């Protein structure tokens, strides 16, 4: 290792251990020698896929777009369900579940929805019916 050379992987791992998943992921993506098959990349990619939904939620909520905000959380629930096994295989279940708990908390505090109710919404196949339910929930849970 050359003196002054940045150890992207080590810095990303430190950020990840501090729960700063987005910053860790960004740091790792800046590594010119990034190994996308590597364990750390796979871990951060999996967590960030879920964490990104919270970012989408925050952006939509800051613009007072409750429908988009709720949709972001429901998509997050679906991503959680689809990648739970991957997270377990990558030994990041705790971190993954921490992000999931944030989604569950937001569903409850902002939309008065349980995880079960959010999952039921994600199973609706008709875009029209899904959109109508989202609008109704947002109107009924207006903060």
N, C-alpha and C positions, 0 to 999 in steps of 0.2 A: 504494500500500500504506500502510495506517495504521500509525503508530508503535505498537509493542507487539503488533501483530497477528501471530499465529502463522502461519508459512509451513509448513503441514502437508506439502506436497509436497517441499519442500527437506529438511525433517527426516527424512521417510520415505526419501528417496533416500540421505541420509547413513547411516541405519541399514542400508539394503539393501547399501550398499557395504562395510559392516563385517560383513556376513554375518548380521545380526540380522533375518531375514526376517519372523518373526512380529511383532516389535515394529514394524517398518516398516509392515507391513500394518495393524496396529491403529492406528498413528498416522494413516495415510492414511484409514482408515475414519472417523476423527473429524472429518475435513475437511467442514464444512458445504457447501462448493462442489465436492465430489468429482465428478469426471468419470469415470464407470465405463467410458467408451469410451477414456479416455486411456491412453497407453502405459505409464506408471508403474503405474497400477492393474492393467492387464492383466498386466504382468510379475510384480508381487507376488502377484496372484491365482493365477497359474500356479505360481509357486514355492511359495506357501503351501498350495496343494492337495496338494502332495507332502510338504512339511514337516509338515503336519498329521498325516500317518500316523506320523511319528516321535514326535510328541506322544502319539498314541493308544498307540503301542508303549510309551512310557515310563510312561504311566499304568497300563496293564495289567501291565507288568512290576513296577511298584512294589506292585501288589496281588497279586503272585505268580500272575497269571493268564496262564500261558505260551501257552495256546491263543489267547486274544484278542491277545496281543502278537505272536505269529507271524502271525495273520490280518492285523493292521494292516500288517505289513511286506509281505506278499504283495499286499495291496490297493495299497500304495505302488508296488510293481513294476508292477502293471497300469496305475496312473495315469501312471507314468513313460512306459511304452510308448505309452499313448494320447495323451500331450501333448508328446512329444519334438519333434515337428514344430512345434507352437505355440511352444515355447520357442525353437527355432531362428529362427522368423519374428520373434519379439520380441527377438532378439539377447541372450538370457540362457542360452544353452546351457551356459556354464561354471558359472554359479550353479546351474542345474538339475541338471547332472551332479554337482556337489558334494553336493547333498542326496541324490541317487541313490546315490552312493558310500557315504554314511552308512548307507543302507538295506542295501546289499550287505554292508557290514562287519558290521552287526548280524545279518544272516541267517547269515553264516559263523561269527562268534564265539559267538553265543548258541544257534544251532540246527544248526550244522555243515552248512548248506545253501549250495549255489552259486546264483548267479543263474539258471542254466539249470534247476536243480531247482525253484526257487521259481516260475519261469514255468510249468513243467509242472504244478505244483499249481494255478496260476490257471486252467489250461485245463480242469480237471475240472468238468463240468456238474452232476453229481449232488451235491446238498448233503450227503447221507448219506456218500458216498464221500469227499468233501472233508473233512468233519468227522472221519471215521475216520483219514484220513491225517495231519491236523493233530495229533490226539491221539497217534498213534503216534510221530510225529516228536518231539513234546514229551517223551514218555516216554523215547525213546531218547537224547535230547540233554540230559537233566536235568543241570542245573549244581549 
